[in-house]
Amino acid sequence: MAASAPDAIEVEVAFALPERQCVVALRVRQGTTAREAVAMAGLEARFPELPAATFSEADLGLFGRRLRDPEAQPLKAGDRVEVYRPLKIDPKAVRAERAAARTR
């Protein structure tokens, strides 16, 4: 949805895989939430190999800070919404395994 000039702001939506990344610049209406911006970015079309839930259910952040409630987080001009991939390996478990291996 294109926003009209008086109430529009510019934001970015970013997503990355290990081998490639995508940053989509959007012009949205004021009051658009982080989750709405991700839907508008059309990432599922840019990454057809991934399930749509990768984007509709993903954790989101702004400039590296995870959002607690992306459905209610209104964006400000210049915000960069980041779509986070789920972790394949729990970092806490990896550290615990390394520590256990050192004590053996």
PyMOL commands that set and color helices and strands:
alter all, ss='L'
color gray80, all
select helices_A, chain A and resi 5-7+34-41+43-46+53-56+91-103
alter helices_A, ss='H'
color red, helices_A
select strands_A, chain A and resi 8-16+21-29+60-62+65-66+80-83
alter strands_A, ss='S'
color yellow, strands_A
deselect
rebuild
show_as cartoon
